[in-house]
Amino acid sequence: MAANFWASSHCKQLVEQEDVDVVHSLDKEKGLTLDEFKLIKIHMSNHISKLGERVKVQQRVVATAITYFRRVYTRKSMTEYDPRLVAPTCLYLAAKAEESTVQAKLIAFYLRKCPEPYVFEIKDILEMEMKLLEALDYYLVIYHPYRSLLQLLQDAGMQDLTIPAWSIVNDTYKMDLILCHPPYMIALACIYIASVLKERDTNTWFEELRVDMNVIKNIAVEILDFYDVYKPTTEDRINAALTKLTAKT
């Protein structure tokens, strides 16, 4: 897997965190702040997860969809690409890419159960699909930390850390880590956090892996910092941020 990742388009498109935390000029003109930009991405990542549960796709499909969603906004503005439409379209596209196809009409059906601004028709999803493919440069293969996580824990005989570490990996998709770091490094950071929480001494094991512990710990700190500052937000605050994007200037 590692060899495949290093030769992949995913690897070639890794970016620095400072290149991710950038509000597009068109969105700035609408008054969108960096905090609101991050807030919308977290909110829509959760929206994708809930929609994924309803259409019954695997976690990998949801993770791929969220990665597409976050990657799009390193290149395009939310003003031009409405997050409320981009999110379900990313799920539709990810299901295809992961060979777990979900019909657009099924996604549109469940969107009708959402509040009005989140309701879109099949034609809207299909039209946005073409725009997203172009925005993503048609590179759709995404590598995730899940497989590395399971392999590493099995090799180390630490399967008891699977549930907490897997849960932490899930939470990393509320952040942009997948755009900035190799997936196996994210997996190792999640194992590191889980081992500390479970009071497991893994120092020797990490030393034997001969990985850069500074990088692992830095990723772990990013995750823990997110836990410290993240608080569920109100619909009013989300709606206020999204309304800025549709306001006329």
HULIN-V748971 format. One record per residue. NEAR is the number of other C-alpha atoms within 12 Angstrom. Layout:
BEGIN
near=NEAR
near=NEAR
END
This chain:
BEGIN
near=18
near=19
near=11
near=16
near=23
near=19
near=15
near=19
near=20
near=31
near=25
near=18
near=31
near=27
near=22
near=17
near=18
near=15
near=18
near=28
near=27
near=26
near=29
near=27
near=21
near=25
near=31
near=22
near=19
near=26
near=26
near=30
near=24
near=20
near=21
near=29
near=36
near=30
near=31
near=40
near=39
near=32
near=34
near=40
near=37
near=31
near=33
near=45
near=33
near=27
near=37
near=36
near=19
near=23
near=29
near=23
near=30
near=24
near=31
near=32
near=37
near=43
near=45
near=44
near=45
near=49
near=46
near=50
near=51
near=43
near=39
near=39
near=37
near=33
near=27
near=28
near=29
near=40
near=31
near=24
near=32
near=34
near=42
near=40
near=36
near=47
near=49
near=53
near=50
near=50
near=53
near=45
near=42
near=41
near=34
near=24
near=26
near=25
near=17
near=22
near=22
near=30
near=24
near=30
near=22
near=26
near=40
near=30
near=22
near=28
near=32
near=19
near=17
near=19
near=14
near=12
near=19
near=30
near=23
near=32
near=24
near=24
near=17
near=26
near=34
near=26
near=21
near=31
near=31
near=20
near=24
near=38
near=25
near=17
near=26
near=30
near=18
near=19
near=25
near=31
near=31
near=37
near=40
near=38
near=39
near=36
near=24
near=29
near=35
near=27
near=21
near=29
near=31
near=16
near=13
near=22
near=14
near=25
near=20
near=18
near=31
near=31
near=21
near=25
near=36
near=32
near=22
near=35
near=41
near=31
near=31
near=39
near=41
near=37
near=41
near=40
near=42
near=41
near=39
near=32
near=34
near=38
near=37
near=36
near=36
near=44
near=42
near=45
near=41
near=43
near=48
near=42
near=34
near=32
near=28
near=20
near=17
near=18
near=13
near=17
near=18
near=26
near=17
near=13
near=22
near=24
near=14
near=12
near=18
near=14
near=18
near=16
near=24
near=17
near=21
near=30
near=25
near=22
near=36
near=33
near=22
near=29
near=33
near=24
near=16
near=22
near=18
near=11
near=13
near=19
near=13
near=17
near=20
near=13
near=16
near=11
near=18
near=27
near=24
near=22
near=32
near=33
near=25
near=26
near=32
near=25
near=16
near=12
near=12
END
